[in-house]
Amino acid sequence: MKRTAYEDYPDVLNAEQLASMLGISRAGAYQLMNRADFPTLCIGKRKLAPKDKVLAWIDRQTER
C-alpha cells in the first residue's frame, strides 16, 4: 500500500480519502464519521471531514 503525505490530501475529505489517509477500510471511515466525537461535516446525505480537524482529533486521541 502506497503512503501519501497528509499535505497531499484535500482540505475536506470524503470517506474514501479518509480511509486512505488513515490506512483503514472505507467502512471503518464511515464508522468514525458516525461517532459523536469525530469532526464530521454533513451536507445533505454526504459526510465529509475537514482534514485539519481530523489531524487535531488524532492528536487528542493519542494524548490520552
Buried (B, 14 or more C-beta within 10 A) or exposed (E): EEEEEEEEBEEBBBBEBBBBBBEEEBEBBBEBBEEEEBBBEEEEEEBBBBBEBBEEBEEEEEEE
